[in-house]
Amino acid sequence: MEREGKIRIPSGCAIAAVISREGERMTGEGIMRAMKPMHDRSNGLGGGFAGYGIYPEYRDFYALHLFFDCRDTRKACEALLKEHFEIVRGEIIPTRKIPEITDEPIIWRYFVTPLKSVLSDLQLDEKEFVARTVMKINTELDGAYVFSSGKNMGTFKAVGFPEDVGVFYRLDEYEGYSWTAHGRYPTNTPGWWGGAHPFALLDYSIVHNGEISSYDANRRFIEMFGYKCTLQTDTEVITYILDYLTRRQGLSLSEAANVIAAPFWSTIANKEDAYEKEKLHYLRTVFPSLLITGPFSIVLGYNGGLMALNDRLKLRSMVVAEKGDRVYIASEEAAIRAMEPAAENVWSPAGGEPVVVNVKEGAY
């Protein structure tokens, strides 16, 4: 049987997630276990994780995770950051040397807050300013790449199998109330550390199984609003679309889901609830270029919750289960059982049906 490398296998990818509704923190060991039974979905070209609630002592600061190609690039980036932010801590992200992970870049994190004088001069809120700074570094500073930029969360990714990436980043030493994970990259582009999943902007992170055919239309629309899609990969544009719809347009997660996985016009026409019919018609009419076509299953992580979503035809697998206050999501039930052997209420969401899980208010 021919393996990937000789032939292209577009239906791979492994995604997994876990969240505690009570905000109880758990180490990264469980989500690392989840990726092991899905090893054959990966190809060793990318793996990564996102953890939420992992920096409680710096919860009020943006945690910028960056890759650098050399020390001079890091110094130049630090100088840029100091012009616009107060840096309360800067350090190398701790890693564990293992033979499975090679060619690592310089990996740093900075806990920062935008200078009030800068925000006042530019008349921007701090989230928009941080997002613009991320775009500026990633497009203008050669050799530097911001791969995580939210508060009290962080993404960790590399070229390798996800179970090895977790060991490399010592995720067993972190605790968070929510974790997401991904294995396998790329579908159409060369594998490199910044191009592995999750893709993140501010506190949003996306892990994605699939390959969307609407990438060019989606990219052209979103780039009109200042987003820079530099990686030529569909997961990056999905992240920016959800940031645009929710943070900038003020849509709820369910409304955003009805944009990117919009019901068919015939389905909308058959809706009996007049208000629901009008709302769905409005969303399809106003945001037609943000409909994502092609097979996908995604998990969106954000501060305080997760959203899982399939394409409207459900062309990629995704399973959800529960146990106690925890909700588990994965490409395969085997991954959920690796996290929680006694998982209950196992079910598979319908195409286009968002599964939104929020942590109890105040718990995180």
N, C-alpha and C positions, 0 to 999 in steps of 0.2 A: 504494500500500500504506500502510495506516495504521500509524503508529509509536506507541510508548508515550507516554502523555500524553493520547492520544485513547482508547486502549483499555488495559485492564490485561493485562499479560503476566506471569503468575505463574511461568513456567518459566525465567525468566532466571537471572541470577547467574553469576559466574565465580569459581572457586576455583583456587588453585595453591599448590604447596609444593615445597621442595627441602631435602634434608638430606645432610650428609656423615657417613658412618658412622665415619670416622676423626677427626671433630671438626675438620676443616680449615675455616678461616674463609673466607668469600667475601663480597664486597660485595653490596649490594642491587640491583645493576644487572641481574643475571640474572632475579630474580623480577619486576622492573619490566618487562623485555622480555616475560616470559610473558604479561602482561596485555594486550599490544597486539593480538594476533590474536583476542582474545576481547572486543574493544571493544564489539561489538554486543550482547553479553550484559549490559552495564552500561547505566545510564541517566543518569549524571552526578549522581545524588543521593547517592552514597556510594562510597568506596573506602578500602582500608586494608591495612596490612601488620603482621606481627609478626616480630621478629628475635630470635634466641636466641644468647647468647654475645657480645652487642654491648657489654657494659660490664665487661670483665675487670678493670679497675682498681678497680671497685666491686662485685665479684662477691658480697661478703658482706653487701651492703646491699640493702634493698628499693628499687626504682626506681619512685617514684610519678609517673606522668604525669597532669597535670590540665589541664582547661579552666576558665578563669575568665571571667565576664562583665565584670568591672571590677577595678581595682586594690584597692578596698576589700574586695572578696570575697577576693582573694588574701591580703591582710593578715589577715583573720579566719581563713582556713584555716591560714595559717602559725602563728598563735597557738594554734590547736587542736592542730596537729601538735607544737608545742614542748612542750605539756603531757605528751605521751605518748611522744615519740620524741627520739632524738638525731639532728639533721639535720647530716649531714657535708658536704652540698653542696646548694645550691638555685640554679637558673638557668633562664633562658628556653631552651626547646628551639629550636635554630637552624633557621630556615626560609629558603627562597628565594622571594622575591616573584615570582609569575608571574600573568599576567592570568586564567588558567583557574581559580584558586582565590581566592575572595573571601569577605568577611564573616568572616574568621578571628577566633576568640576570643583571649584571652590564654592562651598555652600554656607551661606550666612543668613542670619535673621536679625532684624532690627525692630524694636518696639518704639513706635513713633506717634506723635500727635501733630497735626498741622498747626503752624504758627497763626495765631489769631490775626496778626497784622497782615499776613499774606491773604487769608480768607477775606478780610475786610477790603483790601485793595482790589481783589479780583471779583468780589461780590459773589462768591460761590459757597455752597454748603460743603462741609468737610468730606462727605462721601463722594461728591462729584469731583472735588479737588484731588482726592486720593486716586480715583479712577483715572483722571487725566494724567496724573503723575505716572501711574503704571503704564499707560499707553506711551507716554513720552520716553520712559526708560527702555521699554521693549522695542521701540521703533527707531530710536535715535542714538542709543548708547551701545555701540557694538561690543559684544562680549559680556553683556549683562542681561539678565532676564528675571523679571519678577514673576514667580509662579504661585504666590499666595499673598493676599493683602487684606484679610479680614480681621475683625476683633475677636479675641478669645477663640480662635480656630487656626488651623494650619493644614496645608497640603504637603505631602511628602511623596516624591516620585522619582523614578530613575529608569534607566534601560536595564531590564532584567525581568525575571518572573516575580509576581507580586509577593509571594511568600518570602522570597529572598530580599526584596526591597524593604519589607517590614522589619526583618532582622537587621538589615543595614542601618535603618533609621532608629533602631532601638525603640520601636513603638510599644513594646511591653513595659516601658518605663513611663509612658504617658497615660493619663486618665481623662476620659471625656464622656459626655452623656450621649454622644452620637458619633458613629463612624461610617464612612463609605469606602469602597475599594473597587479597584478595576485591574483587570489583567488583559494584556494583548494590545499592541500598537506596532505599526500603523496599518491602516487599510490601503491608503494610496500614497503616502509620503514617507520619506526616510525616518527611521527611528532615532530620536535623540532625547536627552534628558528632559528638556522643556516641553517636548511634544507628547510625553506620556500623560495619561489621565491621572487624577482629576484635573480639569481646567477650572480655574477659579478667578473671580473678580470680586473684590470686597468680601463679604461673607458668603457669597454664592459659590458653590462648586458643583460640577457636573461630572458624573461617570456615565458612559454611553456604550451600549452594544448596538451596532447597526451601521448603516451607511446611507446617508440621506442624498436624494437626487436633486434636492432643491437648493443645494449649497450656494451656487452662484447668485440666484435670485435673493436668497436670504442675506448673503454677504453684501450685495450691492445696496440693499435697503438699509441695513444696520450701519454701514460705513457712512451714510449720509448724516449720522448723528454723532460722529466723532469716534466711533469704535474703529479699531485697526485690527483687521484679521490678517495677521502676518504669517500664520502657520499653515494655511491652506488645508485645514482640517475641519470637519463638520462639527465636532464637539466644541471647538472654540466659539463658533458662531451661535450655537445653541445657548451657551453661557451668556453671551452678550444680549441675545434676544430676550432671555428671561430677565436680565437686569433692566433692560430698556422697558419691558412691559410692566414690571412690578414697581421698580424704584422710580423710574422717570415718568411712566404713564399712570401709575397708581392703581393698576389692575390687581385683583386678588389672584391667588395661585390658581383657583379653579377657572377664573376668566382667562388667565394666561394659557392654561391648558386647552381651553376652547379656541384659542388662536392658533397654537402650534400643532394641535391635533384636532382641528376643527371638524365638527360633524358634517356629513354630506348635506348638500342643499335639500335633498329629498327627505333626509332625517329631520332637518329643521322645519320643513314645510308640514311635516306630520305631527309636530309638537302641539299638544292640546292647550298647554299653558301659554296664554297670549304674551305675558311678560317675558317668559323664558324664550319664546320664539323670537320676539323683537330683539332681545339682548344678543342671542346667537347670530341673528341676521346682521346686527350692527357690527359685531366683532369680526365677522367674515368680510364685511364690506370695507371696514376701515383699515384692517391689517392683512390684506390678501397676500402681500409679499412675505409675510412671516409664517405662513402655513408651511410646515415641514413635511415633505413627502418622502416616501421610501421607508424602509424598515428601521425601527429604533425602539429600544427600551432605555429609559434614562432614570437616574436618581439624582434629584436636586437636593443638595444639602444647604441649609441656611441656619442662621442663629435661631435656635429654638425649635427646629423641626426638619422634616424630610418630606419630599414629594416624589412619588414614583409614577411613571407614565409610560405607556406603550403608544406606538403609532395607532391610528384609528382602525387599521386592519389587523392589528396584533400579529405582526410578522416576526417578532422576536419574543423569546420566552421571558417570563418574569413571574415569580412566585412570592407570595406574602404569607407570613405566619405570625403567631403571637405566643407569648408565654409570660404570665404575670403582667408587669407593666412594660415589657419590652415588645417591640415590633421588629420583625426580621424581613428583609427583602433580598432576593437573589435571583440569578439566572436559573438556578436549579435548586430543587428541594434538598439535595444532598449537601449543599453549602449551608443551608439553614440548620440542618441536623448536625453539622460539624460545630456550629455555634451553640445550639441548644437541642440535644437529642430528644427532649420531651416536648418539642414545639407543638402547638395546637392551632386549630382553626386555619389550616393550610388552604389557601385558595389562590386562584390566578385571576388578576384583574382583567376586565374586558378591554378591548382596544379603545383608546381615547378616554379611558376612565381614570382620572387622577386619584391616587391614594395619598392623602395628606395626613401626616402625623405630627402633632405639636406637643412640645413639652409643657407640662403644667405651668401656668403663669407664675413667675417668681422662682421657679425651681432651678433655673440656671443663672 
